Amino acid sequence: MNRTERFYKIDQLLQERGVVPRKQFLDELEISPATFKRDLEYMRDRFNAPVIWDADSGGYRYGKGSQTGPRFELPGLWFNESEAFALMTMEHLLASLDQGGLIGPHIAPLRARLAAILGTGEASAGEVRKRIRLLAFAPRKLPVECFEQIGCATMKRLRIHIVYYARSTDEHSERDVSPQRLVHYRGNWYLDGWCHLRNDLRTFAFDGIKSVKMLDEAARDVSLKALDDYLSTGYGIMRSGDDVTWAKLRFSSERARWVASEVWHADQRGSLDPSGRYTLELPYRDDRELLLEILKHGAGVEVLAPQGLRTKVREAHVKAAEANR
């Protein structure tokens, strides 16, 4: 019987029998007096359990409890320490994504419950946070107010009016958007939404949204299938045009040791040749992001198709070489 199970068993015995002698607890729980003492102290300190010793009755019972402090309550879900450790790890990962503060208030009660279950043992909440380190690569700062308003509008299915800065054109524009879903991609947040100005689906970088106002108009709903069909058919998060093009890349045997195990797109095709080189084929709509990914592999990758992408990669390498003479 693990520690969490013992807490529930202690509560059950006290609820059913009113007064329970210490020996009965020790026999039922199959633990030592020292362990029982620690369990009681933990229940009192962490769960506000009003367990008292009744000398007249010769056993433990529940008292009235505090009338002003937190009321006694065991965790609502029954997790053993391994399950709680896994949940705490996921909570830690989720909290690390919470750059805008939208998620934090909602997961705070879960965090407190899990911390109470784990306590100060080997898998304590503190140990999870100390031993798991998440390093965000080049995350862009978010305006918290915008993040919260967009999150609320997305959940309440309301339109928003935004002022948006597009880095690609260095221009600001105003538009009404029906938010569909929030996306966390490569350390940054994006909004998939129906743009009423363009009358089409668009993806907006959160840090490009300079101001937002929630409107009293219902958002236009786009089915998740339609979202996936449009926004998930090509590599990356950038979208332009309706046509999907397939890229064919060949990586050196050295780079293949890494790339062969990577998933760049759900529909990708990959194969290793006898020399160890890896050929990767994947769809894309907009080549800007794919171009950056290719260039980081330097001479370790060759673009076999299409010719337009091959030309852009060659020109980028020539410019880089000229700039670093």
VEXMI-369873 format. One record per residue: x, y, z of N, C-alpha, C, CB in turn; residue in three letters. Coordinates in steps of 0.05 Angstrom, whole numbers, plus 5000, padded with zeros to 4 digits. Glycine has a CB too. Example, Ala and Ser with C-alpha at 12.3 -4.5 7.8 and 13.67 -1.06 7.14 Angstrom:
REM residues 2
526448865156524649105156526449345156522649115181ALA;525749555142527349795143525850015157528249885114SER;
REM end
This chain:
REM residues 325
501749765000500050005000501850255000498150005025MET;501550424980503150664979502050884997503450764950ASN;503451104998502751315017500051435012504851535017ARG;499451484986496851604980494551414988496651664950THR;494951154983492850964990492450965021493650684980GLU;494650995035494350995065492751235074497151005078ARG;493151475061491551705068488551645065492351945051PHE;487851525043484951465039484051245059484551365010TYR;485751055065484950845084484550965112487150625085LYS;486351145120486051285146483451435147488451475152ILE;482851585126480351735125477951545126480251905099ASP;478151325111475851135111475351015138476550905091GLN;477450935152477150815179475951015198479850725190LEU;476851265197475751475215472851535209477451725214LEU;472151545183469451595175467551375183469251645145GLN;468451125180466750895186466450835216467750655171GLU;468650865231468750765258468750985279471050585262ARG;469051235271468951455290471451485306466651415308GLY;472051285323474451285339476051035332473851305370VAL;478651065326480250845318482750835335480950865287VAL;483250615349485750585365488150575347485550335383PRO;490450665358492850665342493550385332495150785358ARG;493250185349494049905341492449815317493649715364LYS;489849905316488149825294489149945268485249905299GLN;490050195269491250325246493650175237491950615252PHE;495450105256497949975249497449705236499749945274LEU;495449555247494849295236493549315208492849145254ASP;491749505204490349535178492349645157488049735181GLU;494049825165495849945145498449795142496450235153LEU;499149625161501549465161504049645159501549265137GLU;504149835178506350025179507350055207505450305167ILE;509650185211510850225237509550465250513850255235SER;509750485277508750725291509950985281509350705321PRO;512550985273513751225263512551305236516851185260ALA;512051115219510851175193508051285197510750925175THR;506551165215503751255220503851545231502451065241PHE;505751605248505951875259506552075236508151885280LYS;508351995218508952175196506552215177511252065180ARG;505052005173502652025156500552215168501351745152ASP;500152195195498252365208499152665206497852285237LEU;501752705211502752975209502553095181505752985218GLU;502952925162502753015134499853085127503752795115TYR;497952915136495152965131494253225145493352735140MET;495253275168494553515183495653765169495453505212ARG;498353745161499653975150498954035122502653935152ASP;498653835105498153875077495253875069499653665061ARG;493653715083490753685075488853805096490053395071PHE;490053925117488454045138486553855152486854285127ASN;487453595154485753395167485553445197486953115161ALA;483153475208482853525237482853275254480153675242PRO;485053115251485252865266486452925293487052655251VAL;484952835314485852885342485952625358483953095356ILE;487452625379487552405397485452445419490452365409TRP;483752245422481652265443482452075466478752185431ASP;483552185487484552025509482351875523486052205530ALA;479951985525477751855538476851605523475352045541ASP;476951615497476051385480478351205473474751485455SER;480851295477483151125471483751095442482750865484GLY;483151305426483651275398483651545384481651095385GLY;484051545358483951785341481151825329486151765319TYR;480452075326477952135313478152415300475652135334ARG;476152475284476052735272474852945291474452735245TYR;476253175293475153395309473453565291477453555322GLY;472653805300470953975285472554115262469754185302LYS;475154145265476654275245476454585248475754195217GLY;478054715232478155015233475755135221480655115219SER;474655335233472355475223473155705204470655595245GLN;475655785204476656005188478655925167477756225206THR;480255725173482355635154481355455132484655495169GLY;483155355116482355175094481054915105484755105076PRO;479054825091477654585101479254335092474754575090ARG;478754115107480153865101479053745075479753665125PHE;480853665058480053535033482353375022479053745012GLU;481953125018483952955005483953014975483452655011LEU;486152954961486152994932483752864919488752894920PRO;482453004901480052894888480552654870478753114872GLY;482952634859483652404843485752244857484652494815LEU;485551984854487351804868489651734850485751544877TRP;491951854856494351794841496451674860495452054827PHE;497851474851500151384866502451574859500851084860ASN;504751534872506951714869508051714840509151654888GLU;508051484827509051464800507251624781509351174791SER;504651594785502751744768502952044774499951644773GLU;503152114799503352394806505952524795503252434837ALA;508052364796510652464785510352514755512852254790PHE;509052334740508652374712506952624706507352124699ALA;504852664722503152894719504553154726500652864737LEU;506153144747507753384754509753454733509153334781MET;510853254720512753304698511353434675514053044689THR;508953344668507353464647506553744654504953294640MET;505853784680505054054689507454244686504054044718GLU;509854144692512154314691512754394661514654164703HIS;512354204643512654254615510654464606512453994598LEU;508154424614506054614607506554884617503354514617LEU;507454904642508055164654510255314639508755144684ALA;512155154628514355274614513455404587516555074608SER;511155304577510055424552508355674558508355214537LEU;507755714583505755914591507056194592504555844617ASP;508056284569509356544568507456774574510756584542GLN;504956744566503056964569501356954594501256964546GLY;501656754611500156744636497356654633500257004649GLY;496556544609493856464605493256204619493256434575LEU;495156024620494655754630495155734660496555554617ILE;496955894671497855874699495555874719499556104705GLY;493756064719491556064739489855814738489856304735PRO;489555694715487855454713489255204722486955424684HIS;491855194720493254944729494354974757495454884710ILE;494055204770495055244797493755044817494455524806ALA;491154994816489954794835491154514830486954794832PRO;491554444805492654184799495554164810492654134769LEU;497054384807499754394816499854354847501154654809ARG;498054484861497954464890497254174899495954664902ALA;495354054885494553774891496853584887492053694875ARG;498153614864500353424858502653464877501253464829LEU;503253714884505353764903504753644930505854074907ALA;502153654938501353534964501653224963498453604970ALA;501053104940501252814939504252734939499952714913ILE;505852874925508652794923510252864948509952934899LEU;509453084961510653154986513653204984510252945007GLY;515153105002518053145002519552894997518953275028THR;518352704984519652444979521652464956517652234973GLY;522452234946524452234925523452364900525351944919GLU;520852354895519652464870518152714877517852264856ALA;519252884894517853124903517553324880519253254926SER;515553504883515053704863517553874859512653874870ALA;518953934881521354094879523453954863522354154907GLY;523753694866525753544851525153554821525853264861GLU;522553534815521753534787522653794774518753504783VAL;522154014788522854274776525954324776521554504793ARG;527354194795530254234795531654054774531354164822LYS;530453814769531853624753530953624723531453354764ARG;528853764717528053794689528454084681525053704685ILE;529954114660530654394651529654424622533654444653ARG;528154634617527154684590528354944581524054704590LEU;529754934558530955174547529555254522533955124541LEU;528155484523526755584499528755724481524455774508ALA;528555654455530355774436529056014422531155564415PHE;530156244428529256504415526256544417530056504387ALA;525056514441522156574443521856884442520956464469PRO;519756964429519157254426517257334448518057324399ARG;517657584459516057684481513157724472517157944492LYS;511357654490508457684484507257894501507057414488LEU;505358054490503858234507501758074522502458454489PRO;501958064548500257894564497257964560500957924594VAL;496658224559493858294556492658184530493558604557GLU;494258204508493258094483492857794485495258164460CYS;494757664498494657374500492057284515497057264515PHE;491457424537489057354552486557414537489057514579GLU;486357634523483957704509483457514485484157994498GLN;485657444471485357264449484556984459487957244432ILE;485756904481484956644493482056634501486756584517GLY;481056854513478256864521476456864497477757114538CYS;477157024477475557034453475456764438476557254434ALA;477656624438477756364425475856164439480556254425THR;475856164466474155984481471256064480475155964510MET;470656334480467956434481466756454452467756704494LYS;468456394432467656404404466656684396465456194399ARG;468256884402467657164394469857264375467557344420LEU;469057454359470957584340472657784355469457724317ARG;474957834343476758044354477558234332479357904367ILE;478258474340479258674321482158714329477658944322HIS;484058684310486858704317488258904298488158424314ILE;490459004309492459154293494758964290493259434306VAL;495458894265497458684261499858794245496258444247TYR;502258724255504658804241505858554227506758924261TYR;506058574201507258354185510158414179505658314158ALA;511958254190514758304185515558264156516458114202ARG;514158084142514958034114514658274097513357804103SER;512658444103512158684087512758944101509258694078THR;513458914127513959154144511659344144516559294135ASP;509159234146506759394145504859324168505359364119GLU;503359524177501159474197498459474183501259704219HIS;496659314193493959304182491959254204493759084160SER;489559344200487359294219485459094206485859554227GLU;484558904222482758694211481158564233484358484196ARG;478758464226477158304244477858014239474158364240ASP;478057864261478857584259477057414276481857544268VAL;476257184266474756984281476856774290472456844265SER;477756784316479856604325478856314325480756684353PRO;480556134316479855844315481355674335480255744287GLN;483955724337485555574356488255704361485955284347ARG;489455644384492055744391494155524385492155844421LEU;496455604375498455414367501155494379498655384336VAL;502455314393505155364403507055214385505455264433HIS;508755364372510555244351513355354354509355294323TYR;515255174359518055254360518555484380519055324333ARG;517355464403517755654425516155914423520555724424GLY;514355934404512756174401509856104396513856344378ASN;508056294402505156254400504056384375503756374425TRP;502156244363500756344339497756304342501856194314TYR;496356464326493456444325492556364297492056704333LEU;491156134295489756064270487056194271489655744267ASP;486356344250483856484251482756534223484056734266GLY;480156594222478956674197479156984195475956584195TRP;480557074175480957364171478657474154483757424158CYS;477057644165474757754150475657964130472757884170HIS;478058074133479158254113479958104087481558414124LEU;481357884091482157724068480157504060484857594074ARG;478157474077476057264072477356994068474457344048ASN;479156924086480656674084481956604111482756684061ASP;482956364113484356284137487156404137484555974139LEU;488056484161490756604164491956514191490656904161ARG;494556524192495956474217497356724225498056234214THR;496956814250498057064260499957004283495757254270PHE;502357114281504257094303503357274326507157164294ALA;503257164350502257324373503857574377502257154398PHE;506457564374508057804378507658014357511057734380ASP;506357944335505758134314503158284319505658004287GLY;501558184338498958304345499558534365496958104357ILE;499358784355500059014371497759104389500859234353LYS;495359054381493059114399490758934391492259414396SER;488958884411486758714406484258814421487358414414VAL;481958784409479458864422477458644417478459144412LYS;476258544438474258334435471558464426473858184462MET;470358344406467858454395465458304405467958454364LEU;463058424403460558294411459358154388458658504423ASP;460958034371459957884348460957594350460858014321GLU;459257414343459957134344462157074323457556954339ALA;464056914330466156834312465056644290468556704327ALA;466156674267465556474246466956214252466356584218ARG;465556004253466755744259467755604234464755564274ASP;470155504235471355344214471855064225473955474203VAL;471054864211471354594222474354524226470054384203SER;474854364245477654284250478854144226477854094275LEU;477153994211478153854187479054064166475953674176LYS;477354274163478154484144480654624152475854684141ALA;480954664179483454794189485854614182483254834219LEU;485654354188487854174183488454154153487253904195ASP;486254144137486654114108488254354097483954084094ASP;487654584108489054824097491754884111487255064100TYR;491754854137494154934152496154714158493255054177LEU;495454464152497254244159498254094135495954054178SER;497554194111498354044087501254094079496554124064THR;502454304088505254364081507054404105505354604063GLY;509654394100511654424121511454704133514454374110TYR;511854714160512054964174509355104179513755154158GLY;509455344190507055484198506355704178507355594226ILE;508255784161507655984141505955874119510256104130MET;504156044109502355954087502156174066499555884098ARG;502356094041501756274019501056103995504256464013SER;498856183981498056033958496455783965500355963941GLY;495255663944493655423948495055173940491055453933ASP;497255203924498554963913500654853932499855033886ASP;500654593935502654453951504854353933501354213967VAL;507354413940509654323925511254123942511454563916THR;512353923929513953723943516953783940513353443934TRP;518353793962521253833962522553553965522154023985ALA;524853523951526353273953529153353961526253113926LYS;530053263984532553333996534253084000532253494022LEU;536853113995538652884000540852974020539952773974ARG;540952834043542852904064545252724063541452894091PHE;547552834070549952674072549652454093552452844078SER;551352254091551252034111551652134139553351814104SER;553252344142553652454169551152594179555952654169GLU;549852764163547452904172545152704174546753124152ARG;545252484159543052294160542752164188543452074140ALA;544952164203544852044230542752194248547652044243ARG;542352444242540452604257537752624242541452884262TRP;537852694217535452764202533652514198536152884175VAL;534852284194533352044189531351974211535151804184ALA;531852074235530052014258528252254264531651944283SER;528352464248526652704253524152694236528252954246GLU;521952804247519452824233519053124226517052724250VAL;519353184200519053454191516153514183520853514167TRP;514753304174511953324166510653054168511653444138HIS;508053054175506652794178506552634153503752854188ALA;506652764130506452614104509152574091504652754085ASP;511352614105513952594093514552304084516052694112GLN;516452284065517452024056520452024058516451944027ARG;521651824069524551814073525651544067525251904100GLY;528151544058529551284052532551324054528651174024SER;533851114062536851104064537950944040537750984091LEU;540051044028541250894006543550734017542251073983ASP;544750544002546950374012549350524024547850193990PRO;549750774014552050934024551451074050552951134003SER;548951054060548151194084546951464081550551214102GLY;546751564056545451814051542451784054546151924023ARG;541152004063538251994069536752184050537752074098TYR;534752084036533152244019530452294032532752113991THR;529752554035527252634048525552784029527852814073LEU;523052704027521052844010518752934028519952653987GLU;517953194025515853304041514453524027516953404068LEU;511853574034510353784020510754054034507353714020PRO;510454274019510454544030508854734012513454644033TYR;507854944024506455154010508255404006503855224024ARG;509655474028511255714029514155624035510255914050ASP;516055704018518755594021520555744041520155583995ASP;519555964053521256134070522255974094519756374079ARG;520555844107521355694131522955444124518955614148GLU;522155314103523655074094526455154085522154934071LEU;526755384073529355474064531255514088529055734049LEU;530255634109531855664133532755394145530355824154LEU;530955204145531554944156533654804139529054764157GLU;533554834113535454704095538254834099534554734066ILE;538255104100540855244101542455184127540355544100LEU;541055114148542555054173544254804171540655034196LYS;543654634151545154384147547554434129543454164136HIS;547854674118550254744102550654554079552654744119GLY;553154464076553854284054552954004058556854284050ALA;551553954081550653684087548053614074550353654116GLY;546953784057544353724044544453844016541953844060VAL;543253693997542853773970539953773963544453593950GLU;538953993951536254003942536053883914535154303941VAL;534553663912534253523886531953633870533853223891LEU;529853733884527553843871525953993892525753613858ALA;524454203883524254303856526554483849521554453852PRO;526854553824529054723815529054993828529054743785GLN;526655113832526455373844527555383872523555463844GLY;527055183888528055163915531155123914526754943931LEU;532054953896534954903893536455163886535454693870ARG;535255323869536455583861536655773885534855713838THR;534455783901534455963924536555883945531655963937LYS;536955623949538955523968541755603958538755223972VAL;542255553932544855623920545455923923545055543891ARG;543456093917543856383919544356473947541356523907GLU;542956343966543356413994546156344004541256274012ALA;547256113994549956044002551956223989550455753993HIS;551556313965553356493951553456763966552556543922VAL;551056863974550957123988552357094016548057213992LYS;551956874029553256834055556256824052552256564068ALA;557156694031560056684027561256954021560756484003ALA;559857114005560757383999560757564024558957513978GLU;558757534041558657694065560757614085555857664077ALA;561857384083563757284104566557254092562857024116ASN;567157404071569957394059571957504079570057544032ARG;
REM end
